[in-house]
Amino acid sequence: MPESAPFGPLDFQLVLLRRMADHNPGLVEDARRELGASAAGMREANRRWQAMVRSPRGGRSGASRYRSVLGTPEKLHRTIGDLECEALLWPVPLWPELRFEVLLAPTGAVWNEWLIRAPGTPAPPLRTLADLTPWSCTVDEAARAFPPARPLEGSAPTRWGLRLSVPEEEDGERPPLVAEFTWGLLQRVART
């Protein structure tokens, strides 16, 4: 891909996949093929994204960077606790039922950036450990399905964890588990 080629939604999806490849290389390989991209193309998209994010001369805030790459977002206002913020949402063709969300502080600073379920799209049924498969749910959905969920620090800026107690089967035992998420999408669940 030439350096002057515009960075667009396809490239951004490859960036999302690149970080997920650490946990689910098979799913990522299938998704990359579905997008018609090579492994080298995925690495190049990630390299260009990292250069854009770290560029001192880029001058773009996080929100304007996403707008330049993904286009005009849908805007929503959210209340989180007693804080008001603006949420910018973009479709992600690879996961049509999800949106990429950027939460903005009143100052315009980016508070959070991750995948969420599209407004109006029902959450998947999450009742047991068997329901927690890779890419099946978002952080928020897992936290709501298995309270009380405790947030954990992730191993990288785009990663989150939740400590959960999840029934192994309907009315079964509830062993303590850690669910790991990349860009807000479930990647794996491990016993603690």
Summary of the structure (lengths in Angstrom):
residues: 192
radius of gyration: 17.3
end to end distance: 42.8
largest distance: 56.7
contacts: 546
relative contact order: 0.13
helix: 30%
strand: 30%
